[in-house]
Each structure stands twice: as structure tokens, then as C-alpha cells.
Amino acid sequence: MLGVAGLLAVHFVLASTSIRHKCSTFDEVAHLTRGYAWWQLDDKRLAPNHPPLSQAWAALPLLDDGLRFPGRSQRAWYESNVFALGKQFFYSVGNDPEAMLGQARRMTILLSVITGAVVFWWSRKLFGTAGGFVSLVLYCFSPTVLANGRLVTTEMCVALFFLLAVGGIWWVLHDVRPASVLASSAALAGLFLSKMSAVLIIPMGLAMMIVRLLSGKALPVTFGNQRCVAGKPKMVLVFVAVMVFYVLTVWVAIWAAFDFRYQAMVHAEPGRDRFFAPRPPPAGTGVWEYQGRGIPNVAAAVERARELRVLPEAYLYSFLFTMQAARGRDAFLNGDRRMTGWWYFFPLCFLYKVPLPTMGVIVAAVAAVAAGRSPPHNGSGVVKGSSGRRLLGGLYRTAPLWVLMATYWGFAVSSNLNIGHRHLMPTFAPMFIACGAAAGWLDVSRRWLRLVVPALLGLLAVCALSIWPHYLAYFNTVAGGPSNGYRHVVDSSLDWGQDLPGLKRWLDDNASGERVYLSYFGTGSQQRCGITADPLPSPLPESGTGDYRLTAGLYCISATRLQQVYLLATSEWTEEMEKGYRRRLPEMLQFEQTPNEEDTRAALIKAKGGTFKKRFKAFQELRFGRLCAYLRQREPDAHVGYSIFIYRLTDQEIDKALHGPLPKAVR
């Protein structure tokens, strides 16, 4: 259909053009490096923390480009440090990172287009052609989908395969035949090769099976001759047989992805080569033991699987790595910081980052179901039968959608890992499909009521076009719009390091010989963008030379850094921090005022003892934290993509920030 092709083409154009002038987001460097290595190298050590399908898919266009891979006689390779190797692969060995990213991102956008086609097909099947178009418009203009459906990450791939997997299982539960079994098996294999959250398909599948059994309908089974299986015990036996086939298919697919080889590393030497860990394991502790800390039952199960070689070594380590990461991570929400998150983190992300017109269509869909106006229609647009039967019938037909959303939302709400709205991606496609029910209002007698859903969809398109190309930074009016997003959430919900090129353009147009300071959260290359700036917090080179004073100039600070995530323990300036800062201040002022000569600085560092470098680092972090506490009290002078904030500060303002009282920031 031309309308479907046109909407998907618009979606493709919006996604591809909006990312054209954005640099790599934080994780893309690692994902694409790992995907390229997966095809080109026999060694599979670059495992954490996801299975390889999405990365390998994204890297496909790069295989014939003659790219150079970093040398493997180095510590980063021995320690499987894909981020360190990724920075070399992108910026140090002569490759063209913009061309690499452009090709790889288009592969992800292709997955997004395929998902959109599935959304339309499924919604049309449930709610007719009008319902299909309602769902497709919601999908194509969703800022969340446009933001994450264009990046070399796992989100789009796993969202597609969750949708295909629940759909395939629901098909099998109603029609057991070679086509349904093989298609659903392929979807499950793709899911388990996309992300470790694939294990959620197990409770989803069981829930759908229970719903199917409660329906009491006979089960058609077609292998050669068709016959109908009646009675719950016999149907359960059929489903168990299919499940055994599923397990075998997924198991073989995982082994095939790892070349049917258990050992991940080739030519590894004991004591030298190991899997990656975010921090070096303590002396005498291996990475497996280190990743199993605090989760003894999981660690014991993985160790047993290693002994039996149930799955490839790299897949088992990825699973253990993921389970360790799921225990918690530094997260930010509305000024608060926690390592174990909040149960309401994802509900608030949804409230802040989903356009209000989309919420309006959700309400319209629910109202249509309640009023019995959701398709299938008769001539008047009202479903025949009692209201109870209409409701139960609608819930049954849409059971895979509700099961996927309910299970995934339950998992998200209970999760300790609250670092990004993107983790809700698998719930968006089924939500948009279910919203096809809102098409029931398109043929009512009252004209104004017929126009509500089209008007909401039009407003959604306006939202998507108005925020272009900054889809990652979309926030609705409940959150105060994109300019206030950083007050609510940061990291991959807003600031993933994507706006360095935009910062370069802003500086070229607005910085007139001023000193520039930069605190950047991301893996983009400042040198490749041509940005010359003093880093914040300031590192101390071996020579000890450098001007570490903060003076008048332009202060460019990523939103994640402004909120001190991954830096200080809290986002607010506390009395304890103030005491630590004041205690170190005299010594650091003395160091800054020492002549900027290598011999003089080296002698002073030596005289101050072996812990001076640690004290210097702690002071720089505290000073930057105090500066950010001051800056959060005022509006920025400018921003780049809503993710990098720019403050033009005078010497008087710097003095006030570093030495004056901060009554609003101290608690």
C-alpha cells in the first residue's frame, strides 16, 4: 500500500537525517567494534554484555570496506576492553568513523522500518486498515522510536524480536504446523541472540499458553494430515513438544553464533588474557568470581553450566556480566541519585518522554474498547454482542500484546538498573498496535468526535518534526519541554554524548577568542571535531605542568556531568563535600600558583608525598562539583541539542562559584 510505504519512508528519512550530524553515542563505539570483530576475527572475547546479533547485523556493510582493526598485542585486547579498542578502531588506526557509523546506523533504521511494517500488519489484522494506520502513525512519529531506532545499540533489535516472538508463539498456540513452529522458533532464536532480557519470553509464553487453554477451543495440528486436538491435557502435551523444539532450536542457534566452539579466546595465555570487567578484579580474584559477587545462586548456576559446557563460554560470561550489572548502577531522577533505582523511574520516564498526543490516542483506544467501538465492525461501527463478550473477545485477541507489555513493565518497575528510557523500547510496538482500537471513533455520527484521533495524530507529527534532529532530547510539556529535561533524567534518556559536532558549530559561531572549558560525557572525539578546550575535571599529567585555574570563559558541560552522575556521590552539594573541598583548597591553590615549569612542578609533587596525585584528583572532582552546584542555580546561556549546556562566566562569577556561599545547593 502506498500509504504504508509513504509513512515508513518518512520514518526512514526522519531517522537517517536526524542522526547525520551527530557523533557516536556512548555505547555505539563498543557495539560496532564488537560487531566488526565478530565477523572478521576468530576470537570471541569481546563478549559483554549482550549477545552478538544486533552488533553483527549493524557491522555487515563494513565487511568489504578494508577497515583496519587495532593491533592485538596490547593490554586492551588481553583484557577484552571493547571500549578502549573501540576508540582506537574509530579514531586511531585510520578509519573513517562518520562513514562507518552512517552505514551501521542505516542497518538499525532498516530494523525500525521492518518493525513498523509488523506494527501495521498486526494492527490491521486486529482493527482493520484504519486501525493499522493509527498504529503506524504512532510508531513512525514516536520520538522514542526515532531516537533509539537509528543507533547502533541492542534496543531496536530486541524490540523487533520480542514482537515477533510473542506473535509467533500466539500463532503456534492456535495452529501447530511446520510454518508456525519454524517461524516462531526463528523469532525466539533471534531474541536470545539479541539481548539477555530474552529470558522474559519464558513467563510471557507460559502466560499466553494459560490464556489459550482457558479458551477451551480445540487445537488444529497439521503435520501431513490435519487433526484437531481437544482437551487440555492433550493440548499441553503438544505445547510441551513444541517447547522442547524451541529449546533445541535456540540452543543450536547460540552455538552456531559462536562457531560451535566453547572457548571464546584464541591463543590466550593464563594470567594475561581475560574477559572484560568494568574494574580490575582484586588480586587473587578471577573475573568469573568477581562478576558473581553478591549473586551466589546465579554464580553457582553459571559455574555449573561452565563445567558442563552447556553454552559457549562467551555467552555464559555475558549472562553473568548482565546479572551483575542488573544489581544497580548510578542513576539520576528529579535531582535524586541512587544505585538501586526507583520503582517509579520508568513510569516517570514514560510520563515525561511520551508525547501528550500519543497519550491522548491511548485514552481514545481504551475508551473505544470500553464503548464497544473497537473493530471488527459492523456497518454502524459497533461490535455485536454483549459488552462483556465484546470486552473478553477483544482482550483475548490482543492477549500477546498485553502479556508482553505487562511482563516487561513488571520487570522494568522492579529493576535496579534505571539508566535509560530506552529500556522500555520492547513495550512501544505492542502499545501502538493496541492503540489501533482508537480507529473505532473514526466512523461515529458526531463529526467533532471523528476528528479527535486524526487531530491527535497530526499533533504527534508536529511534535516529531519540531524536535528534529534532537529526538533523544524529547520531553513533553509535563516535564517542561526539552530545555528542562536535564532536571529530570540524564544519561541515555537525554545525553549520550551525541552533540560534539553541534558544539563545534556553536563555538565556531559564538566563541570569540574566549577560553573554553569542556566536561563531556561520551565517546566522541574532541580532536576529530576540532574542539580545543580545557577538560573538567582537570587531569594531572606526569610532568605536572598545566594551568589548572578556572578563569573567565565558556563552560560547556554535558547534562550528565552537570548532574554529577558517575562523578560525586550525590547531585547536590553537601556539608561533607564542602568540608573536603575547603580542606584541600590551600594546598591546591599553592600548587596552581607555582611556576608552570616541569622541574619546579615535579619537585613540588615529590615533596608533597606519594598521595598527592590522589588528593589532586579528589580536589578537581570536588571543585567541579561545586561549580556545577552553582551553575544549576541559573539558566544556561545556550545549549547544544539540549544535552550540552554552555555558560559564559566572568572572573567574578567563577570566584563566587568556587569560594562564595551556595545556600540553595547545600543541604
N, C-alpha and C positions, 0 to 999 in steps of 0.2 A: 504494500500500500504506500502511495506517495506521501501521505501524511505521516506515517510512521517513519519512513526513510528521511523525510524532511526534519522531523524533530530529533532523530538520532544524529543527523548531520549537524544540526545546530549545537547539540550537546558536544559532539566531537570538536567543532570549531571553538566553542567557548573554552573547553578544557585545554586544547592544544595551544591556542593563542594566549591564554592567561598565564601559562607557565613558561612562555618563550623567553621572557626576560627575568626569570627567577633563577637563582643559583640552586645548587643541591640543598635539599633539606637534610636534617641531621643524619638520618639513617640511610639515605639513598646511596651515599658513598660506600657503605658497608654492603648493602644489598646487591648493588650492581657488581661490585668487585667479586663478591662471593658467587654470583650467577655466572660471571665470565670464567672464573676459576673452575666452576663445576663442569663446564663443557671442555675446557682446554687442558686441565690438569687431572692426572690420575688420583692425586691426593685429595681426600675429602675432609681435611681437618678444619676447614673454615665453616664449622657447624652452627654455633649458637646464633640466635636462639630459636630458629624456625626451620622447618623442613624446606627443601630446595625449590619447589615448583615455581613459585612466583618470581624468584630471582632468576632461575634458569630461563623462564619464559621471557622476561624483560631483556635478558642478555642475548637472545637469539640474533638480532640484527647486527651484533658486534662481531660475530664469529669470523667474518671474511674481511674485516677492516684492517688486519695487520697490526693490531694493537700490541703494545709492549706491556708485559706483566712484570712487577717488581721482582728483583732477584730473591732467591730463596735461601741464600746463605746469610741470613741476618736474624736478629733476635725476634723481630716482629713475626717472621714466618715460624720460627721454632715455637713461639708461644701462641700461634694461631690468632694473632691480633689483627682481625679483619679491618678494624678502623684505621690502624696505622698503615697497613698495606693499602687500604683504600685511598688514603690521602696521597700515597706515592703513585698509585695507579692513575689517579685523576690529575695530579699536579706536578709530579716529579720525574716521570720517565718519558715525557714527550708526547703523550696522548692529548686529544682534543676533548676536554670534559664536556663542553657545551654540545658538541656533536654526539658524544656518547649518550648523554642524558636525554637529548632530544629524541633519538631513536628508541631508547629504552622506555621513555615515558609514553611514546605513542603506542607501544605494546600494551601498557597498562590501560590507556584510554580505549584501546580496542576491546579489552575485557569489560570495561564500563559500558561500551556500546552493546556488547553481547548481553550483558545483564539487563540493560534497558529493553532489549528485544524480548527477553524472557518475561520481564515485568508486563509488557503489553500483552503478550500471548496468554499468560496466565490470567490476567485481569479480564481480558476479552472472553476467555472461556467461562469465567465466573459471572461477569456482569455485562457482557455484550460489548460491542465495538465502542460505544460511548464510554463505558467504564474503563476500557483499555486505554483510551486516550486521556482520561482523567489521570490514571495511574502513570502513564508515560510522561505527561507534562510535569507532574510532581517529581518524577525521577530526573528528568532531563534538566530541570532548573533548580534542583536541590543544591544549595551551596556546599553542604557536607559531601555530597557525591562528587560535585565538581572539584572540590578541594582535594579529596583523597583518591579520586578515580583517575588522577593524572600523575601520580607519584610512583616511584619505583619502591613500593613497600608491599606488605602482605595483605593490606586491608581489602583491596578490590578483589583479589583472587579468592580470598576466603569467603567474602560476601557472595560471590557468584556460586561457589561450590556448596555453601550451606543451602542456598536456594535450590540448586539442582538436586542436592542430596535429599532434602525433605520432600521435594516434588517426586523424585524417583521412588522413594520408599512408599509414599502415598499411592503411587501408581501400582506398585507391586502388591500392596495390601488389598487392592481391588481387582487386580488382573495379573496373575502369575503366568508369564510367558517368557520365552527367551529374550525378546526385545526389552521388556520391562526390567528383567533381572540384570541383563548385561548393562543397560543404560544406567540403572541405579548403582550398580557395582562400580562403574567407571566414575560416577559422580563422587562416590564415597572414597575411592582411591585418590581422586584429585583433592578432596577435602583433607584427607590425612597427610597429603604431601604439601599442603598449603600452610597449615598452622597447627600448633599443639592444642588449640581450643577445639579442634575437631572432635575430641572425646565427648563434647556436649551432644553430639549426634546420637549417642547411645541412649540417654534419657529421652531425647526427642523421639527417637524411633520407637521406644517402648511405649511412650505416651500415645503416639499415633496408632500403635497396634491395639492398645486397650480401647481407644475410641472406635476403631474398626470392629473389634469383637463385640462391643456393646450395641453396634448397629443391628446385629443379628442376621445380616444378609449373607447369602451363600457366596463362596469364593470361586470364580472361574479359574481353572488351571489348564493351560494349553501347552502341552509338550507333545507334539504329534496330534493326538486326538484331544478335543476339549471335553472337560467334565467339570461339574460343579461340586465343590466340597462344602458340605453343610455340617453344622455342629462345631462348637468352639474347640473341643479337644483336637479334632482332626485339622482344623484351620491352624491351631497353634503348632501342630507338628509340621505343617507346610511352611509356616513362617520361620520356625527354628531351622529347617533345612536351608531356607534362603539365607538366614543369618550366618550359618556355617559357611555358605558360599561367599558371603560378604567378607567374613573374616579372612578366608583364604585369599580372596582377591586383593584386599588391602595389604595383607602380609606380603604377597608376592610383589605387588607394586612398590612397596617400600624397599624391598631387597633389590628390585630391578633398578630403582633410582640410585642405589649405591653400588651398582655394578655387581651385585650378588657377592660382595666382599664384606666381611665383618670389620676388619681393621680399617680405620679411617686414614691412617698416616702411612706414607711410603718412605722407606729409608729413615725411619725415626730412630733416634738414639736415646736410650734410657737416661734420665736426668737432664736431657736437653729439650726434647720435644714434648709438648703437652697441649691439651685443649685450652682455649681462652678462658680466663676468669677476669671479671672487672677489676679485682685487686689481686695482687700476687698472694697465693696461699701462704700461710705461716710456715716457717721452716719445719720440715718433717711431715708436712701435710700435703697429700696429693690433691689434684683438682677435683677428683670424684668425691673424695671425702669432704673437701671444702664446700662444694656445691650441695652436698647433702646435709650441711649443718642446719639444725633446727627442724628438720623434716625426717626424722629417723625411719618412719614407716615407708615413706616414699623411697628413701635412700636404700633401705633394705630390699625393697622390691626391685629397684633398678639393678642393684648388685647381683641379685639372683638371676635377673634377665641377662646380665653380662656373663655370668658363669655358664648359663645355658645357651648363650648366643642366640637369643630369641629374635632379636632385631639387630641391624647394623649398629656398630659402636657409636657412630656419629649421631644417629637418630636417638639412641638412648641418652647420650650426653645432652642433646638438645632438649629432651624432655626433662631431665633433671635440672638443667640450667633454667628452663622456663618455670618449673615449680619453685625453684629458689627465688627467682625474680618476683613471682606472684606473692611472696610473703610481704612485700611492701617496697615502696620507693618514695623518695622525696616528692611530695605533691603539694599543690597550691590551690586554694579555693577561697575566694572572697576575703583575702588578707590573712587567712589561716594557713598553717603548714602542718602536715602530718606525714609520717612514714607509712602508716597503715590505712590512710584514706578515710572516707566518709561514706556511709550507706547512701547518702543523698547526692553524691558527686555527679553521677551520670544523669539522674533526674534534673538536676540544676543545669547541667550542660545542655540537655535537651531543651529546657525552658529558655536558655539564653541563646542557643545557636540554631534552632529550627525557626524558619520564618513564620510570622504570625499568620499569613495566608495559608500556609500548609496546615497549621493547627486548626484554622477555620474549616478546611476541607475534611480534616479528621472528624471534627464535630459534625459536619454535614453527613459524613458517611455513617457515623453512629446513629444519628437521627433518622437517616433513611432506613437503616436496618430496624430500628425501633418502630418506625411508622409502617413497616412492611413495604417500602418503596424500592428496595434493592432488587435487581434483576435475579432470576428470569422474570420478564414482564408479560402481562397480557396486554391487550390493546389499550387499557387505561393506565398502565404503568403500575398497577398494584398486584402484588403476588397473591395468588389464590390460596385459600385455606385459612385455618385459624391462625391467630397471631402467634400462639405457642408453637405450632408446627412450622410456621414460617421462620421463626427465630431459630428453632432447633435445626431445621434444614440448612439455614444459612451458616450456622456455626459448624455444622458437620462438613459442608463443602469447603469451608475455609480453615478447617482444623490444622492443616500443616502450617499455615501462616501464624495462627495463634500459638501453636506449640513452639515454633521457632522463636517467636518474639518473647513469649512468657519464659521459656527456659533460658534464653540468652540474657534477658533483662534480670532474671533472678540471679544468674551468675554474676552479672555486672554489678548489681547492687551489693552483693556480698563480697565482692573482690576488694583486696587491699591495694591493688595496682590502679591508681587513679591519676594517670599521666596524660590522658588524651581522649577527647570526644570521639576520635577516630575509631576507638574500640567498639563503638555502637554500630559500625557500618553494616554488619550482617543483619541488623534489625530493620534497616531502612527499606530495602526492596520489598520484603513481605508487608511492611506497613503501607507502602504505596499501593501495592496490589489490593490490599483490603480496602483502601480508600476509593477503589473503583466503585464501591457501593454508592458513593455520593452521586453517581450518574442517575440515580433514581429520581433526583429532583429536576432533571432536565426536561421532563415531559409533563409537569404538573400544569394545572389550568391557570394558576396565577403567574403572570409574566415576571413580576419582580422576583418571585421565588425561583423561576427558571434561570434567572440571570446571576444568582448568588454564586454558584460554583464556577461558572466561566469568569466572573469578576475576580474571584479569589485566585484562580489560576493566572489571570492576567497580572494581578498584583505580584504574584510569585515571580513571574518572568521579569517584571520591573526590578524586583529585589536582586535577582541574579545578574541582570545587566548592570545595575547601578554599582554593585560591589566589584565587578570585573576590574582588574585581574586578581584581586586580593581575596579569593574565596576562603582561604584558611582563616582569614581575619573576620569572617562574617559574624556579627552579633545582631540580634533583633532589638527592638525598642525597649523590651523588658530589661535588657542588660545595659541600656543606654546607648546602643549602637556600637559600631566597630571601634570608635575612638575611646570607648570605656571598657572594651573587652579585657584589657590587661588588669583591670581591677578585680576581675572575677576568676579567670583561668589563664594560664600561660602554657609554656612548653608546646607540644604538638597540637594543642587546641587553638593556638594563635601564632606562636613564634617558634618556628622550627629552623631558623637560620636562612630563610629563603630570600631575604631582601638586600643582600650585599650589593648587587648591581644597581638597585634603586638608590641605595645610599651613595654610591659613586656618582650617579647622575645628579643627586641633590647637592652634594659637595661641589661638584663642578659648577653648578649654577649659583650657589649661595655662599660658599666659603671663600672669603676674600683675604687670603694670606693668614688666616687665623690658625692657631694651634688646635689640632684635632685630637681628641681622646676617644677611644673606642673600647667598649666592653661588648663583645659579640658572642652570641650563643649559636653555634652551628659549626658546620664542617666546610663551608665555602672558603675560598682562598682570597684573602685580602690583597695579596700581591698580584694575583691574576686579574682582579678587578681594578687594580691600580690605586688602591686606597693606602695612603700613608698616614698612620695615626699612632699615638702612644697607647699601649694596651692598658686596660684597667681590669682587675688589679695588676700592678706592675710586677713583672718577674725580675729576679736578680741574676744577671749573667755572672759567669765565673770571674770575669775581670772586676766586677763590682762597679763599673763605670755606668754613667747614665744620669739623666736629670729626672729625679723622681718627684719633684714638686708638682703640685696641681696649681695651675695658673689660669688666667682668663682664656677662654676659648670655647670651642664647640665640643660638647659632651654627647656622644652618640652611644646609646645604651639599649641593648635588646631587652624586650619586655620581661623575659625570663630572668635576666640578670638584674633588672630593676627591682624585681620582687625577691631577689637573693636566693632563688631556688638553686640547689646544688652548691651553694656557697656557704652562707651563715646558717645557723640552726633555725632561725626564725626570720620572718619577713619584717618584723618590727624591731626597732632599736630598743634594747633593754638596758636596765641599770647595770647588769653584769657586763654587757658589751661595752658600755661607756667606761666602766672602771678599767677593763682590759685595754681599751684604746688609750685612755689617759695615762696608764702605767707605762705604756710603750712609747708614748709620744716624744718625751725629751730625748731619748736615745736616737730615735729615727730622725728627729729634726737636726740633731748633731751630725748624723751621717749624711743627710741631704746637703748640709752646708759645708761639708768637707770638699776641698777642691776635686773637681771631676777628672782625676788623673789615676791611671791604673795602679801605679806603685803606692800612692797615698791611700786609695780606697782599699787595696789589698792588705796593707799594713793595719789599717783600722779594723777590717773584718777579722784579721788574725788576732788582734789584741782583744777583741770582744768575745772571743771564745768560739768553740765549735757549734754552739746552738744559735749563733747569730742569724744564719740564713732562715732557720725556722721562725725565729722571732720577727724577722723582716717580712716573711710571707704572712704570718698571722696579722701583723700590723697592716699590711697592704689590704688584706681582706676586710679588716675592721674599718679602715679608713674609707674603703669603697662602700661598705655597708652604711656608714654614717652619711656619706654623700647621697646615697640612694634614698635614705630615710628623709633627707632634706628635700630631694627632688620630687618625692612622691607627694609632698605637700603643695606642689604647684603644678600648673599645666605645662606640658612641653611647648617649646616654641615651634616645633614642627615634628612631623613623623614621616617615616617611610613605610608604606604598606601597612600601617597601624602596628607594626611589630618592632620597629627600631625608633626610639624616641630621641629627639635632638633638643638639647638645652644650650642656649648661648649664655654663658656665665661670665660675670665680671670678677675681678680680684676680690672685691668686697663681698660678693655672694659666695665665693669659694671660702673666704675666711669665716663667714657666718656658718656655712655648711660644716666646716671641719672643726671650728673652735667655739661657735656660739651655742646657745641652748636650743634644744629641739623639744619643746614641751609637748607637741602633738604626737611625736614619734616615740616618746619614752613611756613605758607602762610599768 
